[in-house]
Amino acid sequence: MGIVLSHTTARTVYQTANSLASYAIDPIPMEKIRGSAPTTSDLEAARAWLNRKNVDSESIHVLTFSNNAKRHRKGCICHCTRYTFDAESYLKLEPNVYIVDIKLCALEATADLNLSELVEYYFEICGSYALETSDDTRYRERPALTSVEELRAFFSEASGYRGSNKALKALSYVREGCRSPLETAFVMMLTMPKSMGGLAIRAIKTDYPIPVPKRYAALTRRTVFYLDALLENSMTDIEYNGFYHDEPEQQSIDEERRNTLRNMGYAVITVSRHSFFKQSAFRRIMEAIRIREKIWPGRLPDNFAILQETLRQFVLRRYFEYGRRVLEALKEEEATKCEIASQYPQADDPSINDVPEPDDMQHVGALAEEINGPWECDMSAKIDENRTEDDTIIDLIENSLF
């Protein structure tokens, strides 16, 4: 009968290290697709394939084209549609096991992702990175899976499909070519609508090449610059600087780049990792961009500051959650050390070598408190009590991720 992997399962497959880009798109008889149904043998074959690719196969999402094809089987979630797509919208993984292509997968994502999540996902598949499927912040580099134009054409042709309007709306805020999740995060702050905390900048290009004119050749060793985000109306280059920009040699290259671009007539605004995670510093950067783009305060919602912070918290949520998990782990580790140490005398106490009476062997903790007083735990090596928890989380994020 055949089985078509779709929705959450398909998205997870496309995020794995073994991209489907290497699979040949052989002609697939559409009667095989339309007649697909999750039989037990097909589910076992699909589950075996997913396990080989290290994809979670506990719950498999599949696409069916009639209610009769829906099967109530353990670990199988059927999504029924009567909308007809052409054969190019499916890939054959192995006999009787198929998967929707990346464009149809992107359209299906409208069913379980909200608008902000959908924009973020489209940035990813149109960018040159893939997030890990776990909750951590790691990502890997890979070629873009599709483009904004390809998605727009596909969504427009599928105008009768439920969710196509939502997909087109999300796509209007997407720019292709981002090379990391943090680049995506910052560009979303620029392109998302004002009602959601963004600056609603439309004339923006990412990973955009700018050739260096011959008259400026003496200023730089480069013949072309790739701008992280170019604001075309104000000729402003927004650069996101990660950890490697702290290296002395890279700082010299960055300074050379800024000087050359400024001579070419471009303004350069640099966003460091710290200024992105620090709320007050981030607001100042966004204010500088707002002024450059001539977005007057009167055109912003009255509660724009709150909306902007809400959006920032959303695009950085994985990093903040990671930092909180690390902080909690540190606190638990230190608390455990405190508990263990409180049961014994301190090492510098002269009585530590005294042999307690036999009965006291069951009360070492009480003996230690009597001799030395309560044991106090000092976490200053890792957690500064004079700083806020948010500051500590930011430090943990920076030290661990960049």
N, C-alpha and C positions, 0 to 999 in steps of 0.2 A: 504493500500500500504506500509506504513512504511517510516521512515525518519532516516537518519544516520547523527548524528552531527559530524563535522570534523573541521580540520584546526584551525582557530583562536578560534572558539567557543569551540572546544574540549580542546585546550590548557588552556583556561580560566577555564573550568570545573575542569580540573586536578589541577589547582592552588587554588581552593576554599578550605575552611576548611573541608568540607565534602568530603573526598577522596572517589574515586570509588573502593578503595582496598577492601572495605567490600562487594561489589557486587559479587554475585556468577556468575561464568562463565557457564551458562547453554548452552547446545547445541542449536545453532541457525540455522534453515534451511537457507542455502545459497540463495535459491530462494527468500526468504524474503528480503535479503540484496541486491541482484542484481536487484530485481524489485522495489527497494525503489524509491519513488518520493515524493516531498514535496507538498502534498495536503493541502488544507486549514485546515482541521481537524487535520492532523498530525502536522502542524506548530503550531496550537493552543495548542495541547498537549505538544509539545516540549517547547513552550514558558512558559507554566504553570509550567513545571518541572524545567526549568531554573530559573524562578522567585522564586520558593520555595527554591532554593539553592543559592539565592542572586547573580545570574549570569546575566550579562547584556544580554537582549534578543532582543534588538532593531534590530540588524542585525544578523541573524542566518546563519552560514556556514554549508552546508550539502554536502554529497558525493553522487553522482549519477554515474551510470555505462553505460548510453547511453544518447545521445543527446535528444532523445525523452522524457527522464525522467526529463530533465531540465525544470523547470517552472519559469516563470517570475512573481514572487509574491513579493509584497512589504515586505521588511525586510528579504528577503531570498537570499542568495548568493550560487549558485550551483557550485561545482567543479566536473567536469566530468572526469572519468578515465575508461580505458578499462582493466586495470591491475587487475588480480584476486588474492585476498588473501584468506586464509582459514578462517573458522568460528571463530577460536581463536583470530582473529584480531578485533573482535567486541564484545561489551558488550550490554546486554539488560537492559535499564533503566526502562522501563515500556512498556506495549503493544504498538507495532508499533513505539516506540522511542528507537533508538540504538545510540551507540557512538563508534568511532574507539578506539582501545586499545592504551595504552601509546606508544608502539613501532611504530605503524602506525602513530600516532599523531606526533611523533618525526620525522618520515620520511616526512610527509606532511609539517613540519615546514620549509623545504628547499625552499618552494615556496615563502615565504615572509620574511625570515630572512637572513641577510648577514652572512658571515662566522663567524665573531666575535660574533654576536648575537646568532648564532646557537651553537657555542662552549659553550657560557655562559648558554644557555638553557639546553644543555645536562648535564652540570655540576649540574644544579639544580635538574633535575629529577633523576640523579644518586646520589644525595646527600640527606642529611637528613633535608632539609628545603624547604620551598616554599615561594616565594615572594608574597606580596599582589598584586592584580590585578590593583590597583591604581598606581599613579606615585610616591608615597612616598617610604620610605626606609624600612618599616616594613616587617618582615617575621615571619613565624611560623615554629616550629619544626614538622616534620612528618617523617615516615619511607621512605626510598628510593623507588621510584616508579618502577625502573628498574635498570639494571646494564650495564656497558660498554660491557661485553661479550654478554649479551642478545641483545643489540642494534646492535653490530657488526654482530652477526649471522643473525639477521633479515634483516639488510641492505644488507648483502652479498647475501642472498636468493632473495632479491628484486632487483637484479642487472639490470633488464630491466625497472625498474620504474624510471621515470624522477626525478633526484635529488639524486639518491642513491650514486653516486660517491661523490657528495658534502657532503652528510651525513657522509660517511666513512672518508673523509678528516677531517671534523670537529671533528669526534670522536677520531681521532688519537691524538688530543691535550687534551682530557678529562681524568680526573682521578676521580674515585668515592669516596664517603665517606666524602666530605666536609660538614661541619656542619653550615656554615653561608655564606651569600653572600660575605662577606669580605675575607673569606678563599678562596672562588672561585676566587675572584678578584686577590689575590696575586699569587695563583697557575697558573692562566692564564698568568701572567707576566713571569713565568718560562717555561711554556710548549709551548706557541705560537711561531711560526716561527720567525727567526731573521728579515725577510723581513717585519714583522708586529710589530716589537718592543719587541718580547719575546727573551728568551735565548735559546729556542729550546732544553730544557733538556728533554730527553726521560726516563731515568732511575730515575723515581720519583714515590713514592707511598704516598698516603694521608691517614690520620687517620690510620696509620700503627702501629700494636702492636709489642712492643719489650719487651720480658720477661727479668726480672732482674735476673742475675745469683746469685746463693747462696753466692758466695764470696763477693758480693756487698750488701748483704741483710742488713748489719748494717748501710748502708749509707742512706736508705730510708724506709719509711713505705709501699711503693708500691711494688707489685710483678710484675707489667707490666706497661710500659709507652705506651701511644698512641701518636705517633708523628704526628703533623699537616701535615708536608711534609718531607719525608725522601729522600734526594738525595743519591742514593745508591752508585754511583761511588766514591764520596768523603766522604761518611759516615757523612753527614751533616744533622742535624735536624733543620728545619725552623719552628719556633713557632710564631704564630700570637697572640699577647696579647691584649685582649679587656679591657673594663673598669674594670671588676672585678679583674684583675691582679694588680690593684693599691691598693687593700686592704692589710694591713700589714700581715695578716695571709697567704694570697695567695702568697705574695712576698716571704715569708719564704718557702712555698711549692715549688715555682718556683726555688728558689736558690738550694734547696735540689735536685730537679730534674736535674738541670744543672750540679751540681757537680757529681752526680751519672753517668749521661750520658757521661760526659767527662772522667771519670775513666773507662767507658766501651769502650772508643775509639771513641766516636762521638763528632763532633764539633757542637756547638749550636749557631745559629744565631736567635736573637729575633727581631721581627718586631712589634713595638708598633703602635697603631692607629695613633699617631701624625706623626711618621716617614713615614707612608704610605701616608698621606695626604700632607705632606710637601715635595715639589719637591727636594730640595737640600739634605735633609736627606734620602729620598728614593733612590736617585742616589748612595749615599755612600753604602747603604745596598746592592743594586744590584751589585755594584762593588765588594763587599766582596764575594758575591755568585759567581760572574764570576771568581774571582781568585781561589776560592775553587774548582770550576768545571773545571779549566784550559781551559777556553774559551778565546783564545787569541784575542786581539783587531783586529789583521789582518783578523780574520775570521768574523768580523762584518761588516755590510754595512757602507759606509762612513757617511751616515746621521742617524746612529743608535740612537744617542741621541734624535733626533727629533721623530723618530719612536717609541722609548720607551716612551717618554712623551705623544705621541698621544694615545698609548695603555693604559697608566695609566689613562689618562683623560677619556677614554672610560669605563674602568672597574669600575671607581669611579663616573661615570656621574650622577647617581641617587643621590649620596650624595652631589655632588657639586651643582646640580640643587636645591636640598632641601635647602642647605645653602643659595643659592642666593635668593630663595623665602622667607626664614626667614629674610634675611637682608633687602630685599625690603619692607617686612611688617613692620619691625622696623623703617625703614626710613619714611614710610608713617605715622606710628603712631606718631613719633616724629614731623614730619612736621605738622600734625593735631594739636598737642599740641601747637606748636609754633604759628600757625595761630590763635587758640583760645585765647592763652595767650596774643598775641599782641593786642587784642581788649580791654584789660582791664589794669588798673594800677597794678603795682606789689604790692604784699601783704604787703611789709614792708614800703611802701611809706605813710607818715602821711596824705596825702591828700586823701587817699582811702575812708575815711569816709565822705568827703565833698559831699554835694548834688549838682550835676551840675544843671545849669540852664535848664529849660524845653527844650529849643531848642538843648541844648548839649546832650540830651538823645539819639539823633539820630547820634551823632558823638563821641561816647565813645572812639573808636579806635584812632581818631585824637587827642582827649584830652589826652589819655594815652601817646601818642608819644610826645606831647608837654611837658608834665610834666616829664616823665621819660626817654625820648629818645627812639630810636628803641629797641624793645625787641629782645634779642638774645637767640637762642635756643642752649642748651648745651646737646650733646648726649654722653658725655664722659663716662657716666655710662654704656652705652651699646656698643658704637662704639668709638674706640680710633683713633683719627685723625692722630696720628703718625705712625699707622700701615697701611699696604696695605689692600685693600679690600679682597684679597685672604686670608690673615692672619685672618681677621675678620670672613670670611666664615668658615675657618677651626675650629676656636673657637666655632662658633655656631653649627657646625656639631658635634663636640666632646661633647659639653655640652648638646645637645639635644638627641643624638642617643645612647650613650654608657653608 
